[in-house]
Amino acid sequence: MKITTLICCSLLVAFGLFACIYALTGFNLLLFFCMGNVVVFRAALSLAGVCALWLLFWLVAFRPTKYLS
């Protein structure tokens, strides 16, 4: 469970960096890594959605911020 959460966090950070590079330069690095294949590109974007849903589940189920206050 901990490894899955760390993988999802690192993938979302990577997708965020790709989005930042695209926003600043106009060069789509993720599409470049997918070699221009639209099917692989959409699969990578769906992976970002699954990672976001996993982290949402993790935050709701385990409440890691419960003891911060």
N, CA, C and O atoms as a Maestro MAE file, in Angstrom:
{
 s_m_m2io_version
 :::
 2.0.0
}

f_m_ct {
 s_m_title
 :::
 protein
 m_atom[276] {
  # First column is atom index #
  i_m_mmod_type
  r_m_x_coord
  r_m_y_coord
  r_m_z_coord
  i_m_residue_number
  s_m_chain_name
  s_m_pdb_residue_name
  s_m_pdb_atom_name
  i_m_atomic_number
  :::
  1 25 0.830 -1.181 0.000 1 A "MET " " N  " 7
  2 3 0.000 0.000 0.000 1 A "MET " " CA " 6
  3 2 0.876 1.247 0.000 1 A "MET " " C  " 6
  4 15 0.591 2.203 -0.721 1 A "MET " " O  " 8
  5 25 1.942 1.246 0.803 2 A "LYS " " N  " 7
  6 3 2.825 2.405 0.865 2 A "LYS " " CA " 6
  7 2 3.583 2.585 -0.457 2 A "LYS " " C  " 6
  8 15 3.767 3.711 -0.920 2 A "LYS " " O  " 8
  9 25 4.013 1.491 -1.052 3 A "ILE " " N  " 7
  10 3 4.737 1.559 -2.327 3 A "ILE " " CA " 6
  11 2 3.822 2.092 -3.427 3 A "ILE " " C  " 6
  12 15 4.247 2.900 -4.253 3 A "ILE " " O  " 8
  13 25 2.578 1.645 -3.439 4 A "THR " " N  " 7
  14 3 1.626 2.122 -4.440 4 A "THR " " CA " 6
  15 2 1.393 3.622 -4.301 4 A "THR " " C  " 6
  16 15 1.318 4.336 -5.301 4 A "THR " " O  " 8
  17 25 1.280 4.092 -3.086 5 A "THR " " N  " 7
  18 3 1.073 5.519 -2.855 5 A "THR " " CA " 6
  19 2 2.293 6.327 -3.288 5 A "THR " " C  " 6
  20 15 2.143 7.397 -3.878 5 A "THR " " O  " 8
  21 25 3.482 5.838 -3.007 6 A "LEU " " N  " 7
  22 3 4.691 6.538 -3.432 6 A "LEU " " CA " 6
  23 2 4.821 6.568 -4.955 6 A "LEU " " C  " 6
  24 15 5.240 7.577 -5.523 6 A "LEU " " O  " 8
  25 25 4.464 5.469 -5.615 7 A "ILE " " N  " 7
  26 3 4.507 5.425 -7.077 7 A "ILE " " CA " 6
  27 2 3.503 6.412 -7.662 7 A "ILE " " C  " 6
  28 15 3.820 7.137 -8.605 7 A "ILE " " O  " 8
  29 25 2.305 6.441 -7.110 8 A "CYS " " N  " 7
  30 3 1.280 7.366 -7.615 8 A "CYS " " CA " 6
  31 2 1.697 8.814 -7.402 8 A "CYS " " C  " 6
  32 15 1.476 9.656 -8.273 8 A "CYS " " O  " 8
  33 25 2.292 9.111 -6.262 9 A "CYS " " N  " 7
  34 3 2.758 10.483 -6.009 9 A "CYS " " CA " 6
  35 2 3.853 10.874 -6.991 9 A "CYS " " C  " 6
  36 15 3.838 11.983 -7.526 9 A "CYS " " O  " 8
  37 25 4.796 9.981 -7.231 10 A "SER " " N  " 7
  38 3 5.884 10.307 -8.148 10 A "SER " " CA " 6
  39 2 5.387 10.454 -9.578 10 A "SER " " C  " 6
  40 15 5.885 11.305 -10.315 10 A "SER " " O  " 8
  41 25 4.414 9.642 -9.985 11 A "LEU " " N  " 7
  42 3 3.859 9.788 -11.329 11 A "LEU " " CA " 6
  43 2 3.099 11.099 -11.490 11 A "LEU " " C  " 6
  44 15 3.196 11.747 -12.532 11 A "LEU " " O  " 8
  45 25 2.353 11.490 -10.477 12 A "LEU " " N  " 7
  46 3 1.638 12.759 -10.562 12 A "LEU " " CA " 6
  47 2 2.592 13.950 -10.566 12 A "LEU " " C  " 6
  48 15 2.321 14.952 -11.228 12 A "LEU " " O  " 8
  49 25 3.693 13.856 -9.846 13 A "VAL " " N  " 7
  50 3 4.698 14.915 -9.897 13 A "VAL " " CA " 6
  51 2 5.314 14.986 -11.296 13 A "VAL " " C  " 6
  52 15 5.524 16.076 -11.827 13 A "VAL " " O  " 8
  53 25 5.604 13.829 -11.891 14 A "ALA " " N  " 7
  54 3 6.158 13.804 -13.245 14 A "ALA " " CA " 6
  55 2 5.173 14.397 -14.252 14 A "ALA " " C  " 6
  56 15 5.570 15.184 -15.111 14 A "ALA " " O  " 8
  57 25 3.898 14.031 -14.158 15 A "PHE " " N  " 7
  58 3 2.896 14.596 -15.060 15 A "PHE " " CA " 6
  59 2 2.761 16.098 -14.854 15 A "PHE " " C  " 6
  60 15 2.535 16.834 -15.814 15 A "PHE " " O  " 8
  61 25 2.896 16.560 -13.626 16 A "GLY " " N  " 7
  62 3 2.865 17.989 -13.358 16 A "GLY " " CA " 6
  63 2 4.046 18.715 -13.978 16 A "GLY " " C  " 6
  64 15 3.895 19.818 -14.504 16 A "GLY " " O  " 8
  65 25 5.218 18.103 -13.918 17 A "LEU " " N  " 7
  66 3 6.389 18.704 -14.571 17 A "LEU " " CA " 6
  67 2 6.230 18.740 -16.087 17 A "LEU " " C  " 6
  68 15 6.604 19.718 -16.734 17 A "LEU " " O  " 8
  69 25 5.671 17.664 -16.650 18 A "PHE " " N  " 7
  70 3 5.414 17.646 -18.099 18 A "PHE " " CA " 6
  71 2 4.441 18.757 -18.476 18 A "PHE " " C  " 6
  72 15 4.620 19.424 -19.495 18 A "PHE " " O  " 8
  73 25 3.424 18.954 -17.668 19 A "ALA " " N  " 7
  74 3 2.441 20.000 -17.939 19 A "ALA " " CA " 6
  75 2 3.072 21.386 -17.809 19 A "ALA " " C  " 6
  76 15 2.747 22.291 -18.577 19 A "ALA " " O  " 8
  77 25 3.965 21.551 -16.850 20 A "CYS " " N  " 7
  78 3 4.648 22.828 -16.671 20 A "CYS " " CA " 6
  79 2 5.542 23.136 -17.874 20 A "CYS " " C  " 6
  80 15 5.558 24.268 -18.359 20 A "CYS " " O  " 8
  81 25 6.270 22.158 -18.349 21 A "ILE " " N  " 7
  82 3 7.118 22.352 -19.533 21 A "ILE " " CA " 6
  83 2 6.270 22.687 -20.742 21 A "ILE " " C  " 6
  84 15 6.636 23.548 -21.542 21 A "ILE " " O  " 8
  85 25 5.129 22.007 -20.885 22 A "TYR " " N  " 7
  86 3 4.244 22.297 -22.010 22 A "TYR " " CA " 6
  87 2 3.667 23.714 -21.917 22 A "TYR " " C  " 6
  88 15 3.542 24.408 -22.926 22 A "TYR " " O  " 8
  89 25 3.320 24.130 -20.706 23 A "ALA " " N  " 7
  90 3 2.742 25.461 -20.534 23 A "ALA " " CA " 6
  91 2 3.771 26.562 -20.793 23 A "ALA " " C  " 6
  92 15 3.428 27.615 -21.331 23 A "ALA " " O  " 8
  93 25 5.011 26.329 -20.421 24 A "LEU " " N  " 7
  94 3 6.030 27.367 -20.567 24 A "LEU " " CA " 6
  95 2 6.655 27.420 -21.958 24 A "LEU " " C  " 6
  96 15 7.011 28.497 -22.437 24 A "LEU " " O  " 8
  97 25 6.792 26.258 -22.613 25 A "THR " " N  " 7
  98 3 7.509 26.230 -23.886 25 A "THR " " CA " 6
  99 2 6.635 25.874 -25.081 25 A "THR " " C  " 6
  100 15 6.976 26.204 -26.216 25 A "THR " " O  " 8
  101 25 5.525 25.212 -24.841 26 A "GLY " " N  " 7
  102 3 4.688 24.747 -25.942 26 A "GLY " " CA " 6
  103 2 5.132 23.400 -26.486 26 A "GLY " " C  " 6
  104 15 4.541 22.900 -27.443 26 A "GLY " " O  " 8
  105 25 6.166 22.799 -25.894 27 A "PHE " " N  " 7
  106 3 6.647 21.481 -26.314 27 A "PHE " " CA " 6
  107 2 6.041 20.416 -25.415 27 A "PHE " " C  " 6
  108 15 6.221 20.448 -24.198 27 A "PHE " " O  " 8
  109 25 5.326 19.476 -26.011 28 A "ASN " " N  " 7
  110 3 4.657 18.430 -25.242 28 A "ASN " " CA " 6
  111 2 5.636 17.280 -25.021 28 A "ASN " " C  " 6
  112 15 5.822 16.433 -25.895 28 A "ASN " " O  " 8
  113 25 6.254 17.261 -23.852 29 A "LEU " " N  " 7
  114 3 7.263 16.263 -23.532 29 A "LEU " " CA " 6
  115 2 6.658 14.867 -23.395 29 A "LEU " " C  " 6
  116 15 7.287 13.879 -23.771 29 A "LEU " " O  " 8
  117 25 5.448 14.783 -22.862 30 A "LEU " " N  " 7
  118 3 4.802 13.476 -22.717 30 A "LEU " " CA " 6
  119 2 4.514 12.866 -24.082 30 A "LEU " " C  " 6
  120 15 4.730 11.670 -24.282 30 A "LEU " " O  " 8
  121 25 4.035 13.660 -25.011 31 A "LEU " " N  " 7
  122 3 3.793 13.169 -26.369 31 A "LEU " " CA " 6
  123 2 5.104 12.784 -27.040 31 A "LEU " " C  " 6
  124 15 5.141 11.850 -27.841 31 A "LEU " " O  " 8
  125 25 6.173 13.491 -26.722 32 A "PHE " " N  " 7
  126 3 7.490 13.144 -27.251 32 A "PHE " " CA " 6
  127 2 7.938 11.789 -26.718 32 A "PHE " " C  " 6
  128 15 8.457 10.965 -27.471 32 A "PHE " " O  " 8
  129 25 7.736 11.552 -25.404 33 A "PHE " " N  " 7
  130 3 8.107 10.263 -24.818 33 A "PHE " " CA " 6
  131 2 7.243 9.125 -25.358 33 A "PHE " " C  " 6
  132 15 7.682 7.976 -25.405 33 A "PHE " " O  " 8
  133 25 6.015 9.446 -25.763 34 A "CYS " " N  " 7
  134 3 5.134 8.435 -26.351 34 A "CYS " " CA " 6
  135 2 5.393 8.252 -27.851 34 A "CYS " " C  " 6
  136 15 4.702 7.480 -28.515 34 A "CYS " " O  " 8
  137 25 6.388 8.967 -28.376 35 A "MET " " N  " 7
  138 3 6.792 8.884 -29.780 35 A "MET " " CA " 6
  139 2 5.667 9.250 -30.727 35 A "MET " " C  " 6
  140 15 5.562 8.688 -31.817 35 A "MET " " O  " 8
  141 25 4.831 10.181 -30.324 36 A "GLY " " N  " 7
  142 3 3.757 10.658 -31.181 36 A "GLY " " CA " 6
  143 2 2.570 9.719 -31.302 36 A "GLY " " C  " 6
  144 15 1.636 10.006 -32.052 36 A "GLY " " O  " 8
  145 25 2.582 8.613 -30.588 37 A "ASN " " N  " 7
  146 3 1.482 7.652 -30.638 37 A "ASN " " CA " 6
  147 2 0.348 8.152 -29.738 37 A "ASN " " C  " 6
  148 15 0.509 8.262 -28.522 37 A "ASN " " O  " 8
  149 25 -0.786 8.450 -30.346 38 A "VAL " " N  " 7
  150 3 -1.902 9.037 -29.602 38 A "VAL " " CA " 6
  151 2 -2.514 8.030 -28.633 38 A "VAL " " C  " 6
  152 15 -2.978 8.417 -27.561 38 A "VAL " " O  " 8
  153 25 -2.525 6.759 -28.984 39 A "VAL " " N  " 7
  154 3 -3.110 5.738 -28.099 39 A "VAL " " CA " 6
  155 2 -2.276 5.608 -26.821 39 A "VAL " " C  " 6
  156 15 -2.829 5.531 -25.723 39 A "VAL " " O  " 8
  157 25 -0.971 5.585 -26.961 40 A "VAL " " N  " 7
  158 3 -0.097 5.500 -25.786 40 A "VAL " " CA " 6
  159 2 -0.198 6.784 -24.970 40 A "VAL " " C  " 6
  160 15 -0.168 6.743 -23.740 40 A "VAL " " O  " 8
  161 25 -0.317 7.918 -25.645 41 A "PHE " " N  " 7
  162 3 -0.468 9.208 -24.965 41 A "PHE " " CA " 6
  163 2 -1.730 9.226 -24.122 41 A "PHE " " C  " 6
  164 15 -1.697 9.661 -22.971 41 A "PHE " " O  " 8
  165 25 -2.836 8.762 -24.673 42 A "ARG " " N  " 7
  166 3 -4.089 8.727 -23.902 42 A "ARG " " CA " 6
  167 2 -4.024 7.718 -22.773 42 A "ARG " " C  " 6
  168 15 -4.616 7.935 -21.715 42 A "ARG " " O  " 8
  169 25 -3.310 6.612 -22.981 43 A "ALA " " N  " 7
  170 3 -3.140 5.635 -21.905 43 A "ALA " " CA " 6
  171 2 -2.335 6.235 -20.755 43 A "ALA " " C  " 6
  172 15 -2.632 5.980 -19.588 43 A "ALA " " O  " 8
  173 25 -1.317 7.032 -21.081 44 A "ALA " " N  " 7
  174 3 -0.528 7.697 -20.037 44 A "ALA " " CA " 6
  175 2 -1.373 8.725 -19.289 44 A "ALA " " C  " 6
  176 15 -1.258 8.855 -18.070 44 A "ALA " " O  " 8
  177 25 -2.208 9.443 -20.003 45 A "LEU " " N  " 7
  178 3 -3.088 10.408 -19.338 45 A "LEU " " CA " 6
  179 2 -4.118 9.705 -18.457 45 A "LEU " " C  " 6
  180 15 -4.466 10.213 -17.390 45 A "LEU " " O  " 8
  181 25 -4.606 8.551 -18.886 46 A "SER " " N  " 7
  182 3 -5.544 7.807 -18.044 46 A "SER " " CA " 6
  183 2 -4.842 7.262 -16.799 46 A "SER " " C  " 6
  184 15 -5.458 7.118 -15.743 46 A "SER " " O  " 8
  185 25 -3.554 6.961 -16.934 47 A "LEU " " N  " 7
  186 3 -2.780 6.536 -15.771 47 A "LEU " " CA " 6
  187 2 -2.701 7.662 -14.736 47 A "LEU " " C  " 6
  188 15 -2.734 7.405 -13.532 47 A "LEU " " O  " 8
  189 25 -2.597 8.896 -15.202 48 A "ALA " " N  " 7
  190 3 -2.598 10.033 -14.282 48 A "ALA " " CA " 6
  191 2 -3.937 10.126 -13.549 48 A "ALA " " C  " 6
  192 15 -3.968 10.447 -12.361 48 A "ALA " " O  " 8
  193 25 -5.036 9.851 -14.240 49 A "GLY " " N  " 7
  194 3 -6.346 9.856 -13.593 49 A "GLY " " CA " 6
  195 2 -6.472 8.772 -12.544 49 A "GLY " " C  " 6
  196 15 -7.031 9.004 -11.472 49 A "GLY " " O  " 8
  197 25 -5.958 7.594 -12.841 50 A "VAL " " N  " 7
  198 3 -6.005 6.492 -11.876 50 A "VAL " " CA " 6
  199 2 -5.150 6.822 -10.654 50 A "VAL " " C  " 6
  200 15 -5.538 6.525 -9.524 50 A "VAL " " O  " 8
  201 25 -3.991 7.432 -10.878 51 A "CYS " " N  " 7
  202 3 -3.138 7.829 -9.749 51 A "CYS " " CA " 6
  203 2 -3.832 8.867 -8.874 51 A "CYS " " C  " 6
  204 15 -3.746 8.808 -7.647 51 A "CYS " " O  " 8
  205 25 -4.509 9.805 -9.497 52 A "ALA " " N  " 7
  206 3 -5.222 10.828 -8.721 52 A "ALA " " CA " 6
  207 2 -6.358 10.206 -7.919 52 A "ALA " " C  " 6
  208 15 -6.578 10.579 -6.767 52 A "ALA " " O  " 8
  209 25 -7.071 9.272 -8.508 53 A "LEU " " N  " 7
  210 3 -8.145 8.597 -7.769 53 A "LEU " " CA " 6
  211 2 -7.597 7.764 -6.620 53 A "LEU " " C  " 6
  212 15 -8.200 7.717 -5.548 53 A "LEU " " O  " 8
  213 25 -6.458 7.105 -6.831 54 A "TRP " " N  " 7
  214 3 -5.852 6.325 -5.761 54 A "TRP " " CA " 6
  215 2 -5.469 7.225 -4.587 54 A "TRP " " C  " 6
  216 15 -5.716 6.882 -3.431 54 A "TRP " " O  " 8
  217 25 -4.864 8.378 -4.885 55 A "LEU " " N  " 7
  218 3 -4.470 9.282 -3.806 55 A "LEU " " CA " 6
  219 2 -5.677 9.878 -3.095 55 A "LEU " " C  " 6
  220 15 -5.630 10.115 -1.888 55 A "LEU " " O  " 8
  221 25 -6.745 10.119 -3.822 56 A "LEU " " N  " 7
  222 3 -7.971 10.590 -3.190 56 A "LEU " " CA " 6
  223 2 -8.522 9.531 -2.236 56 A "LEU " " C  " 6
  224 15 -8.928 9.852 -1.119 56 A "LEU " " O  " 8
  225 25 -8.536 8.274 -2.670 57 A "PHE " " N  " 7
  226 3 -8.959 7.175 -1.798 57 A "PHE " " CA " 6
  227 2 -8.064 7.083 -0.572 57 A "PHE " " C  " 6
  228 15 -8.548 6.904 0.545 57 A "PHE " " O  " 8
  229 25 -6.753 7.207 -0.783 58 A "TRP " " N  " 7
  230 3 -5.810 7.103 0.323 58 A "TRP " " CA " 6
  231 2 -6.020 8.218 1.338 58 A "TRP " " C  " 6
  232 15 -5.948 7.983 2.544 58 A "TRP " " O  " 8
  233 25 -6.280 9.427 0.859 59 A "LEU " " N  " 7
  234 3 -6.506 10.546 1.772 59 A "LEU " " CA " 6
  235 2 -7.807 10.390 2.558 59 A "LEU " " C  " 6
  236 15 -7.874 10.757 3.732 59 A "LEU " " O  " 8
  237 25 -8.841 9.846 1.911 60 A "VAL " " N  " 7
  238 3 -10.123 9.661 2.596 60 A "VAL " " CA " 6
  239 2 -10.053 8.486 3.565 60 A "VAL " " C  " 6
  240 15 -10.553 8.579 4.686 60 A "VAL " " O  " 8
  241 25 -9.442 7.391 3.148 61 A "ALA " " N  " 7
  242 3 -9.443 6.178 3.964 61 A "ALA " " CA " 6
  243 2 -8.498 6.272 5.159 61 A "ALA " " C  " 6
  244 15 -8.832 5.782 6.237 61 A "ALA " " O  " 8
  245 25 -7.339 6.883 4.995 62 A "PHE " " N  " 7
  246 3 -6.329 6.836 6.055 62 A "PHE " " CA " 6
  247 2 -6.124 8.156 6.774 62 A "PHE " " C  " 6
  248 15 -5.464 8.185 7.812 62 A "PHE " " O  " 8
  249 25 -6.662 9.236 6.264 63 A "ARG " " N  " 7
  250 3 -6.598 10.557 6.890 63 A "ARG " " CA " 6
  251 2 -5.224 10.873 7.483 63 A "ARG " " C  " 6
  252 15 -5.073 10.971 8.701 63 A "ARG " " O  " 8
  253 25 -4.221 11.031 6.607 64 A "PRO " " N  " 7
  254 3 -2.857 11.284 7.133 64 A "PRO " " CA " 6
  255 2 -2.710 12.648 7.796 64 A "PRO " " C  " 6
  256 15 -1.749 12.860 8.536 64 A "PRO " " O  " 8
  257 25 -3.619 13.567 7.557 65 A "THR " " N  " 7
  258 3 -3.536 14.896 8.161 65 A "THR " " CA " 6
  259 2 -4.362 15.017 9.434 65 A "THR " " C  " 6
  260 15 -4.527 16.117 9.961 65 A "THR " " O  " 8
  261 25 -4.875 13.919 9.928 66 A "LYS " " N  " 7
  262 3 -5.772 13.942 11.094 66 A "LYS " " CA " 6
  263 2 -5.077 14.467 12.347 66 A "LYS " " C  " 6
  264 15 -5.689 15.173 13.148 66 A "LYS " " O  " 8
  265 25 -3.801 14.124 12.516 67 A "TYR " " N  " 7
  266 3 -3.120 14.482 13.758 67 A "TYR " " CA " 6
  267 2 -2.234 15.719 13.618 67 A "TYR " " C  " 6
  268 15 -1.395 15.970 14.483 67 A "TYR " " O  " 8
  269 25 -2.401 16.497 12.548 68 A "LEU " " N  " 7
  270 3 -1.586 17.685 12.375 68 A "LEU " " CA " 6
  271 2 -2.051 18.868 13.204 68 A "LEU " " C  " 6
  272 15 -1.257 19.755 13.519 68 A "LEU " " O  " 8
  273 25 -3.320 18.893 13.561 69 A "SER " " N  " 7
  274 3 -3.825 20.074 14.279 69 A "SER " " CA " 6
  275 2 -3.546 20.028 15.771 69 A "SER " " C  " 6
  276 15 -3.913 20.952 16.497 69 A "SER " " O  " 8
  :::
 }
 m_bond[275] {
  # First column is bond index #
  i_m_from
  i_m_to
  i_m_order
  :::
  1 1 2 1
  2 2 3 1
  3 3 4 2
  4 3 5 1
  5 5 6 1
  6 6 7 1
  7 7 8 2
  8 7 9 1
  9 9 10 1
  10 10 11 1
  11 11 12 2
  12 11 13 1
  13 13 14 1
  14 14 15 1
  15 15 16 2
  16 15 17 1
  17 17 18 1
  18 18 19 1
  19 19 20 2
  20 19 21 1
  21 21 22 1
  22 22 23 1
  23 23 24 2
  24 23 25 1
  25 25 26 1
  26 26 27 1
  27 27 28 2
  28 27 29 1
  29 29 30 1
  30 30 31 1
  31 31 32 2
  32 31 33 1
  33 33 34 1
  34 34 35 1
  35 35 36 2
  36 35 37 1
  37 37 38 1
  38 38 39 1
  39 39 40 2
  40 39 41 1
  41 41 42 1
  42 42 43 1
  43 43 44 2
  44 43 45 1
  45 45 46 1
  46 46 47 1
  47 47 48 2
  48 47 49 1
  49 49 50 1
  50 50 51 1
  51 51 52 2
  52 51 53 1
  53 53 54 1
  54 54 55 1
  55 55 56 2
  56 55 57 1
  57 57 58 1
  58 58 59 1
  59 59 60 2
  60 59 61 1
  61 61 62 1
  62 62 63 1
  63 63 64 2
  64 63 65 1
  65 65 66 1
  66 66 67 1
  67 67 68 2
  68 67 69 1
  69 69 70 1
  70 70 71 1
  71 71 72 2
  72 71 73 1
  73 73 74 1
  74 74 75 1
  75 75 76 2
  76 75 77 1
  77 77 78 1
  78 78 79 1
  79 79 80 2
  80 79 81 1
  81 81 82 1
  82 82 83 1
  83 83 84 2
  84 83 85 1
  85 85 86 1
  86 86 87 1
  87 87 88 2
  88 87 89 1
  89 89 90 1
  90 90 91 1
  91 91 92 2
  92 91 93 1
  93 93 94 1
  94 94 95 1
  95 95 96 2
  96 95 97 1
  97 97 98 1
  98 98 99 1
  99 99 100 2
  100 99 101 1
  101 101 102 1
  102 102 103 1
  103 103 104 2
  104 103 105 1
  105 105 106 1
  106 106 107 1
  107 107 108 2
  108 107 109 1
  109 109 110 1
  110 110 111 1
  111 111 112 2
  112 111 113 1
  113 113 114 1
  114 114 115 1
  115 115 116 2
  116 115 117 1
  117 117 118 1
  118 118 119 1
  119 119 120 2
  120 119 121 1
  121 121 122 1
  122 122 123 1
  123 123 124 2
  124 123 125 1
  125 125 126 1
  126 126 127 1
  127 127 128 2
  128 127 129 1
  129 129 130 1
  130 130 131 1
  131 131 132 2
  132 131 133 1
  133 133 134 1
  134 134 135 1
  135 135 136 2
  136 135 137 1
  137 137 138 1
  138 138 139 1
  139 139 140 2
  140 139 141 1
  141 141 142 1
  142 142 143 1
  143 143 144 2
  144 143 145 1
  145 145 146 1
  146 146 147 1
  147 147 148 2
  148 147 149 1
  149 149 150 1
  150 150 151 1
  151 151 152 2
  152 151 153 1
  153 153 154 1
  154 154 155 1
  155 155 156 2
  156 155 157 1
  157 157 158 1
  158 158 159 1
  159 159 160 2
  160 159 161 1
  161 161 162 1
  162 162 163 1
  163 163 164 2
  164 163 165 1
  165 165 166 1
  166 166 167 1
  167 167 168 2
  168 167 169 1
  169 169 170 1
  170 170 171 1
  171 171 172 2
  172 171 173 1
  173 173 174 1
  174 174 175 1
  175 175 176 2
  176 175 177 1
  177 177 178 1
  178 178 179 1
  179 179 180 2
  180 179 181 1
  181 181 182 1
  182 182 183 1
  183 183 184 2
  184 183 185 1
  185 185 186 1
  186 186 187 1
  187 187 188 2
  188 187 189 1
  189 189 190 1
  190 190 191 1
  191 191 192 2
  192 191 193 1
  193 193 194 1
  194 194 195 1
  195 195 196 2
  196 195 197 1
  197 197 198 1
  198 198 199 1
  199 199 200 2
  200 199 201 1
  201 201 202 1
  202 202 203 1
  203 203 204 2
  204 203 205 1
  205 205 206 1
  206 206 207 1
  207 207 208 2
  208 207 209 1
  209 209 210 1
  210 210 211 1
  211 211 212 2
  212 211 213 1
  213 213 214 1
  214 214 215 1
  215 215 216 2
  216 215 217 1
  217 217 218 1
  218 218 219 1
  219 219 220 2
  220 219 221 1
  221 221 222 1
  222 222 223 1
  223 223 224 2
  224 223 225 1
  225 225 226 1
  226 226 227 1
  227 227 228 2
  228 227 229 1
  229 229 230 1
  230 230 231 1
  231 231 232 2
  232 231 233 1
  233 233 234 1
  234 234 235 1
  235 235 236 2
  236 235 237 1
  237 237 238 1
  238 238 239 1
  239 239 240 2
  240 239 241 1
  241 241 242 1
  242 242 243 1
  243 243 244 2
  244 243 245 1
  245 245 246 1
  246 246 247 1
  247 247 248 2
  248 247 249 1
  249 249 250 1
  250 250 251 1
  251 251 252 2
  252 251 253 1
  253 253 254 1
  254 254 255 1
  255 255 256 2
  256 255 257 1
  257 257 258 1
  258 258 259 1
  259 259 260 2
  260 259 261 1
  261 261 262 1
  262 262 263 1
  263 263 264 2
  264 263 265 1
  265 265 266 1
  266 266 267 1
  267 267 268 2
  268 267 269 1
  269 269 270 1
  270 270 271 1
  271 271 272 2
  272 271 273 1
  273 273 274 1
  274 274 275 1
  275 275 276 2
  :::
 }
}
